Amino acid sequence: MTSELKNFIQNEKWTYAKTYPKWPHEYIVREKVDVNLFDNLANFIMENGYIGKFYNTENTYFDYDGHAYWVIEDIISRCLEENSYGNRLKNGTLPEDVIVSTENPTPEDIADLDKNILYEKYKPYYDTKQKEYEQELISIGNMEPENRNISGKIQERVQKTLELQKYITAKGEANPHQYCLRKNWQVDMPFDEAVQIIRDYGYVEWFWGKPYMILNAGEFKYWTMGFPLEVTILINRTKIKSCTREELLKV
């Protein structure tokens, strides 16, 4: 590991994950740190780490200076090595009441829990489902950047709905994009319906080594992170034509 990455790890402010106390860990978010250093560290972890498990979910981990590091989408997390799933399984210190990924979320929890809490409570299950969806996209392969078999009526309706949302511009310069949140969703079309339309009629595009289902609508293209609908909390967008973050701020 380079001295630059070591300094990045040491000097960056890591946020404690308060919503998952039985699995103490910290994290940094790509949009809130130096994007180039984040990407370099993420790539280093993926290229030099080892395959480990969190219940039935596989991920790539890298141990450094007493911590285990791993990458999920635009987040790098770390925990003390003694608190990793592998070590807690070996030492018999797993939490007794953690729901394993072989169990499905209950209808009551899906209906009643905050989306973030629902995801944290059933994290192994939802991470597995997201990986399965990613494999589906990989199996589709390369596609032309055009919507698939969408009627003019559906296209017009979803475009109007997406354009009416309030968008937040992400801080990173390397991947200029915006996002809107489920909790701030407006107009009649349900959030879940808009997400499903993106997935049903979009095309596969690759970014940072991973596939995403993209839907073109007007001058923008839209995508989600591929988790099941009940824990999807945002929709991303950027201009179809390459643009800068400064240009997005003017929209």
C-alpha positions in Angstrom: 0.0 0.0 0.0 1.4 3.4 -0.9 2.1 6.1 1.7 -0.5 8.2 0.0 -3.2 5.6 0.8 -1.9 5.1 4.3 -2.2 8.8 5.0 -5.7 8.9 3.4 -6.8 6.1 5.8 -5.2 7.7 8.8 -6.3 11.3 8.2 -9.8 10.8 6.9 -12.8 11.1 9.3 -14.5 7.7 9.5 -18.2 7.7 10.5 -19.4 5.2 13.1 -22.4 3.1 11.8 -24.8 3.8 14.6 -27.7 1.9 13.1 -25.9 -1.4 13.3 -24.5 -1.6 16.8 -24.2 -5.4 16.9 -21.7 -5.2 14.1 -19.5 -2.2 15.1 -17.8 -0.6 12.1 -17.0 2.7 10.5 -17.3 3.9 6.9 -16.5 6.7 4.4 -18.6 7.7 1.5 -17.1 8.4 -1.9 -19.0 11.7 -2.5 -17.7 13.1 0.8 -14.0 12.5 0.4 -11.3 12.9 -2.2 -12.8 10.8 -5.1 -9.4 9.9 -6.6 -8.0 8.6 -3.3 -11.3 6.8 -2.6 -11.2 5.1 -6.0 -7.5 4.2 -5.5 -8.1 2.7 -2.1 -11.2 0.8 -3.3 -9.3 -0.7 -6.3 -6.4 -1.6 -4.0 -8.8 -3.5 -1.6 -10.5 -5.3 -4.5 -7.2 -6.2 -6.2 -5.2 -7.3 -3.1 -7.8 -8.5 -0.7 -9.2 -12.0 0.0 -12.7 -13.4 -0.4 -14.6 -13.6 2.9 -18.2 -14.1 4.0 -20.7 -12.2 6.0 -23.2 -15.1 6.7 -24.0 -16.2 3.1 -22.8 -13.0 1.4 -19.3 -13.0 -0.1 -17.2 -9.9 -0.3 -13.5 -8.9 -0.8 -11.7 -7.9 2.4 -8.3 -6.5 3.1 -6.7 -6.4 6.5 -4.5 -3.5 7.4 -3.2 -2.1 10.7 -5.7 -4.0 12.9 -8.8 -3.3 10.7 -10.6 -5.3 8.0 -11.7 -3.1 5.0 -14.3 -3.8 2.4 -16.1 -2.0 -0.4 -19.8 -1.9 -1.2 -20.8 0.4 -4.1 -19.7 3.9 -3.1 -18.8 3.1 0.5 -15.6 1.8 2.1 -16.2 0.3 5.5 -13.8 -1.0 8.2 -14.0 -2.8 11.5 -11.5 -4.1 14.0 -10.2 -7.5 12.8 -11.5 -9.1 15.9 -15.0 -7.8 15.0 -15.0 -9.3 11.5 -17.6 -12.0 10.7 -14.9 -14.6 10.2 -13.2 -14.0 13.5 -16.4 -13.8 15.4 -17.6 -17.0 13.9 -14.3 -18.7 14.8 -14.4 -17.3 18.3 -18.1 -18.0 19.0 -19.0 -14.3 19.5 -21.6 -13.8 16.8 -24.7 -11.8 18.0 -27.4 -14.2 18.9 -30.3 -12.2 17.5 -28.9 -11.2 14.1 -31.2 -12.3 11.3 -29.2 -14.4 8.8 -29.5 -13.9 5.1 -31.4 -17.2 4.6 -34.4 -15.6 6.3 -36.7 -13.3 4.4 -37.8 -10.0 5.8 -41.3 -10.3 7.4 -44.2 -8.5 5.7 -44.7 -6.6 9.0 -41.1 -5.3 9.0 -41.3 -4.3 5.3 -44.5 -2.3 6.0 -43.5 -0.8 9.4 -39.7 -0.2 9.5 -37.8 2.8 8.1 -36.1 1.7 4.9 -32.6 2.2 6.3 -33.4 0.2 9.4 -35.0 -2.5 7.3 -31.9 -2.8 5.2 -29.6 -2.9 8.3 -31.8 -5.5 10.0 -31.8 -7.8 7.0 -28.5 -6.7 5.4 -27.2 -10.2 4.5 -30.5 -11.0 2.7 -30.6 -7.7 0.8 -26.9 -7.8 -0.1 -27.5 -11.2 -1.6 -30.5 -10.1 -3.6 -28.5 -7.1 -4.9 -25.7 -9.4 -6.0 -28.2 -11.7 -7.7 -29.6 -8.7 -9.7 -26.1 -7.7 -10.6 -25.5 -11.2 -12.0 -28.6 -10.9 -14.1 -27.3 -7.7 -15.6 -23.9 -9.3 -16.3 -25.7 -12.1 -18.1 -27.5 -9.7 -20.4 -24.1 -8.3 -21.6 -23.5 -5.2 -23.6 -26.4 -3.3 -25.0 -27.1 -0.3 -27.2 -27.7 2.8 -25.0 -31.4 2.9 -25.9 -34.6 2.2 -23.9 -36.2 -1.2 -24.5 -39.7 -1.6 -25.8 -41.2 1.3 -23.8 -44.5 2.8 -25.0 -44.8 6.5 -25.7 -47.4 6.8 -22.9 -45.2 5.2 -20.3 -42.1 7.1 -21.4 -43.9 10.4 -21.2 -45.4 9.7 -17.8 -42.2 8.5 -16.2 -40.2 11.4 -17.7 -42.6 13.9 -16.4 -42.5 12.3 -12.9 -38.7 12.2 -12.8 -38.3 15.8 -14.0 -40.6 17.1 -11.2 -38.4 15.7 -8.4 -36.1 17.7 -6.2 -32.5 16.6 -6.9 -29.4 16.9 -4.8 -26.1 17.2 -6.7 -23.4 14.8 -5.5 -20.1 16.3 -4.3 -17.7 14.2 -6.4 -16.2 15.7 -9.5 -15.1 12.3 -11.0 -18.7 11.1 -11.5 -21.0 14.1 -11.8 -24.6 13.1 -11.0 -27.6 14.0 -8.9 -30.1 12.0 -6.9 -33.6 12.3 -5.5 -34.9 10.6 -2.4 -37.8 8.4 -1.7 -38.7 10.4 1.4 -39.1 13.6 -0.7 -40.9 11.9 -3.6 -43.7 14.0 -5.3 -46.5 13.5 -7.7 -48.9 10.7 -8.3 -46.7 7.9 -9.7 -45.4 5.8 -6.8 -41.6 5.8 -6.2 -41.5 2.0 -6.6 -43.3 2.2 -10.0 -40.7 4.7 -11.3 -37.9 2.4 -10.1 -39.5 -0.6 -11.7 -39.9 1.2 -15.1 -36.2 2.1 -15.1 -35.4 -1.6 -14.5 -38.0 -3.0 -17.0 -37.3 -0.7 -19.9 -33.7 0.4 -19.5 -30.4 -0.8 -20.9 -27.3 -2.1 -19.2 -24.3 0.3 -18.8 -21.1 -0.4 -17.0 -19.5 2.0 -14.6 -16.5 1.4 -12.3 -16.5 -2.3 -13.2 -20.2 -2.9 -12.4 -23.4 -3.0 -14.5 -26.4 -0.7 -13.9 -29.8 -0.6 -15.6 -30.2 2.8 -17.2 -33.3 4.6 -18.5 -33.0 7.6 -20.8 -35.7 10.3 -20.2 -35.3 13.7 -21.9 -31.7 15.0 -21.6 -31.0 12.7 -18.6 -30.3 9.1 -17.9 -31.6 7.5 -14.6 -30.5 4.5 -12.5 -30.7 2.9 -9.1 -28.3 0.7 -7.1 -30.1 -2.5 -7.8 -31.4 -3.4 -4.4 -35.0 -4.8 -3.9 -37.7 -2.1 -4.2 -38.5 -2.0 -0.5 -35.0 -0.9 0.5 -34.3 1.3 -2.6 -34.2 4.9 -1.2 -32.9 7.0 -4.2 -32.8 7.4 -7.9 -29.7 8.8 -9.6 -29.4 10.8 -12.8 -26.8 12.5 -14.9 -27.0 14.1 -18.4 -26.9 11.7 -21.3 -24.2 13.8 -22.9 -21.0 14.1 -20.8 -21.1 17.0 -18.4 -19.4 18.5 -15.4 -20.7 18.9 -11.8 -20.8 22.7 -12.4 -23.1 22.2 -15.3 -25.4 20.0 -13.2 -25.6 22.6 -10.5 -27.2 25.0 -13.1 -30.0 22.6 -13.9 
